Each structure stands twice: as C-alpha cells, then as structure tokens.
Amino acid sequence: MSTARSHRIGMIVPSSNVTMETEVPELLRRREASRPEDRFTLHSSRMPMKHVTPEALALMNAQMGRCAAELADARCDIVATACLVAIMAQGGGFHCDAEQQIGAMLEGEDAAAPVISSAGALITALKTLGARRIGLITPYSRPLTELVVEYLELEGLEVQDAVSLEVTDNLAVAELDPTYLEEYWKRLDLFGCDALVLSACVQMPSLPAIDPVERACGLPVVSAATATTFCLLRGLGLESGIEGGGKLLSGALDPCFDPVATIR
C-alpha cells in the first residue's frame, strides 16, 4: 500500500480574510477525494487590514516580509501571497516584485520554496485558458476596480466590462452571498469575451457559483481562489482534476504546462 505524499502550503492573507482559508482548502479536499495519494495542509500568516482602501493596502504590503519569515519556520513546500488588489494597486508588474521579495526572505531563512501570488495566478490562469478579452466582477469601489482593470490590461488582457459592488469593509465582503453571483454576471457585457472572472477578490466568496455560471454563460469562469489553487498545484508539479472548479481546475488544461516546473 502506497504512502500518501504530504504537501505543506503557506499562505499570506489579510487579517480580515476568511475566504481563501475556506475555498482553497475545500478545493484541495476535493482533489484528495479523487487522488488520495496527495494530502495538503495549509498554514497562514496574517497582515493587518480591515478596510479595502489604497492606504490600508499599502500598509498591509509592508508586512509581507514579516509574514514570509514566520512561514519560513514552517518549512512550507510552496507559499502564496493571497491579496489580489493589494498587489495590483501598487502598479504594473508588482506581483513579480512581491514574489521575488518573499522568495528572497524564505531563501535567507534556509526555507527556499516556490512562491506565487493571487494576482499573478489570475493572470496565469487567464492566459492558460487562452483568454484575451474578459469580463470581471469585484466587490471593490470603482476606483480600485479601475486599478485592477489597468493592471490586467498591462499584462495584455482586454477587460471588456467590469462590475463593482462597492463594498469596502473587508468582513462585509466575506458575508456576500456567492449565489447572488449567478445574477450579477448578467450585468456584464460579455460579447466577444473569452473568459469571466467571477470574483477578482480573494475575500469575495464564489466557489458555489463557479460551475453554474460557467454553464449559464458558456465561457470559462475563474476566481481568485480557483486561480490560486491552479497555480499552487502547478507549482507543486501536480495535476488538477477538481470537481466544481470550472474548466480551469477540471484537468483539461493540465497538458498545457510542464508538470515538473515550479514557479518562483
């Protein structure tokens, strides 16, 4: 009888975030059910943040080094920094800088590991899907949504339309009913789009709506959580094959990448 492989995942999250530590483990549990040879544990470090404003996001980003040092002690197999808008609000390409900074901190603590960001993961997921033109939903104020749109467009993605739900209290974002997304997406002009980002936010719950909306709109549907999970598995050199995570996590895209490659 073979022994299950254990994979230790580190995650840096805003202090008020409760969704990534719910949806990502749920997706990984679904993978364990179909592929019991792999087991996953999740270990978090938190950056203080209650309200989603540019000032609060900048102060939060300053805590990444401390969080990376804390996770280094856990000797994780891969680390994700999981606040999409905090990265994108800092300007084009900042996800690469953040990943490099965290990677350098881990290496300095003799705990080198692949590093991903939810911001970079969303871009990777969309490009893996072959998307060029997208629609997206955010809980943010319109000015923050515009920063996300600008960031994605600097990465070569055209945002056809975006809906802002104008919720700035981060705990209130976590309390939004994900089933409402099955109606919100209908506000978007998706003509000519290749994909839909149902939740461009690590705090806005969306997992129960991924498959229903994907069936209804006829486009691949992704979220910050499904994109992060996709890149975590990719960074570990593992296949996807997860039910309820849309086309992205279905396993259909697994041949599109080198299964032994890691992300740094």
N, C-alpha and C positions, 0 to 999 in steps of 0.2 A: 504494500500500500504506500503510495507516494505521500510525502510530507508537503503540506501547503506552504507556499512562499509568503512571507510577511513583508509588506511594503509600508514604510512609515512616512506619512505625508505631513509636512509642516505647512502652516498657513498663517499669514499675517493679515489680520482683519481689523476694521474699525471697531472700537469698543462697543458701539451700539449695534453692531451687525449680528443678527441671529439666523440669517437665511443661508449663508454659504455653509455654515456648520450643520445645516439641516439638509439642504438639497444635494450638496456634493456627496456626503456620506450615504444618502439614500440611493443615489445613482451607483455608487461603488458597491453597496449591498446587493443591488440588482445584478451587478456583474458577478459578485461572489456566488449568487444563486445559480448562475449558468456556468460559471467557471470556478469551481471550488478550489482549484489548485492555487489560487491567489487570494490573499487576505490583506485588508487595508486597515490601518489605524490613522487617526487624524489628530494633530497636536497644534494648538493655536497660540499665538501671541497677539496682544491687542494694542492698538494705537487709539488714544483718546479722541473721540468725535461724536457729537450728539446731533448737530445741525449741519445740513449739507450746504455750506456757503464756501466761496473761494478762500476766505481767511481761515476757516476751520480745516479745510482740506490741506492747505499749505502747512499749517501747524502739525497736522497729523503726519504728513510725509516726512517731517523732520524726525519722527520716531522710528523710521524703518530700520536704522542701524541697530538700535537697542533691541528691537524685536528679532532681528536676524541673529544677534548674539545670544538671545535667550533660546531660540530654536536650535542653534548650534549645539547646545548642551544635550539636546535630544537625539543628535546624530540622525537626522532625517534622510531619507533616500531621495527626496525631492521637496522643494519649497515653492509655494505660490504666494505672491502678494496680491491680496484679493480686495482691492477697491478700485474699480474701473475709472470713475470720474476724478478721483484724486490724482491719478496718473495723467489722464487726458487733459485736465485743467492746467497742467504745467507746460503745455506746448508740444508741438510735433516731435515724435521720436522719443519722448521721455520714458516710455516703457522699457526701451533698451537700456537707458541710463540706470533706471531703478533696478532692473535685473542684474546689471553688472555690479552695482553697488552692493546689493545683497549677496551676490556670489563672492565678491571680494571679502566681505565680512565673514562669511562661512569658511572660506579658504583660510583666512587669518586665524580662525579658531580650530583649524585642523578638522573641519567638518564639511569639506567641499561636497557640493551636491548640485544637480541641475536646478535652475531657477526659472520660473515662469511668472507672468503677471496676468491678471484677468483682462487687462487692456490689450496686451499682446496676444492673449489667447483668442479674444474675439476677432481680431484681425486675421490670425492664423486660420481660425475656423471658417470664416467667410471666404478666404482665398482658397482653402482646401475644397470648399463647396463649388468653387468656380464663380462665385458671385462678383458682379461688377457694380450692379445698381441695387440698392436695398431700401427698405423702409424700416423704421425703428420706433419703439416706444420707450420713454424714460419716465421716471417719477419726478425728475428734477424741475427746477424753474427753467423757463425758456432760455435765459442767458447761458446756463450750464449745459443745456441740451445743445445749444449752438456751438459750444466748445467741443462737445463730443462729435458733432457733425463735422466740424472743421478738422478735427484730429483724424477722423476716418478718411476724409477726402484727401488729406495729405498723404495717406497711405494708399491712395489710388482707388478708393471706393467712392462711388457716387451715391449720395443719400437723396433719394427721390422725395421722401416725405418723412416727417417726424412728428410724433405726438408727445407733448409734455404734460404730465399730470399735476405739476406744480405743488408737490409735497416736499417740504424742506426739512421737516422733523424726521430724522432717520428711523426712529422707532415706529412712527406712524407709517412709514414706507413698508416696514415689515408686516404691518397689520392689513395691508391691502389684500383684498380677496383675489387670488390668482384666477379664479373662474371668470372674473369680470374681463380679463384679457380676451376672452372668447368673443367679446363685443367690441372692446377698444380697438382691436386691429382693423375693424371695418371702417374706422375714421380715416385710415391711411389711403393715399393714392398709390397703389402698387402696380400701376400699369407699366409694363416693361421691366419690372424688378426680378431679380434672380433669387432673393432670399429676404426673410423677415427676421429682424431682431426683436423678439417679443419682450425682452427685458434687458435693456442696456444698463443694468444696475445690479450689483451683487446683493443688494438688500431687498429688491422687489421680487416677491415670490412669483414663480411662473411655471414650475415643473408640471402641475396637473393639466396645464393648458397647452403644453408643447405639442403633443400628438393631435389633440382635437383641432387646434388652429392650423397645424400643418395639413391635415386632411381637408379642412374647410377652404383654405386659401390656395392650395395647390403648389405652394412654394416650400423649400426647406426652411424650417424655423429653428432659430438658435436663441440662447440666452447667455448671460454672463456665466451662469452656473454650468450649463452644458458645455460651453466653450472651454471653461477652465478644466472641467473633468476630462474632456477630449485631450487637452494638452498635458494634463497630469499623466494620463495613460501613455500618451505618446512619449513623454519624457522618461517614463519608466520602461519604454520599449515593449508595451503591452497592447494587445488588440482591444477594440471597443466591444461591440456586441451587447449593447444595453437596451432593454426594452423601455419604451416611454421617454426616450431622449431625442426623438426625432431622427431624421436621416443622418445627422452628424454622428450620432453615437450608435447607429444601427449595426455598424461593422462594414457597411457598403463602401466606406471610404478608406478602410484600412490599407489596401494596396497602394494608396497614393503617397505613402511615406516609407522611409527606411525604418523597419521595426527595431533596429539596434541603435538608431541615432538618438541623441539626447539634446535637450535644449539648454543653452547657457545664456 
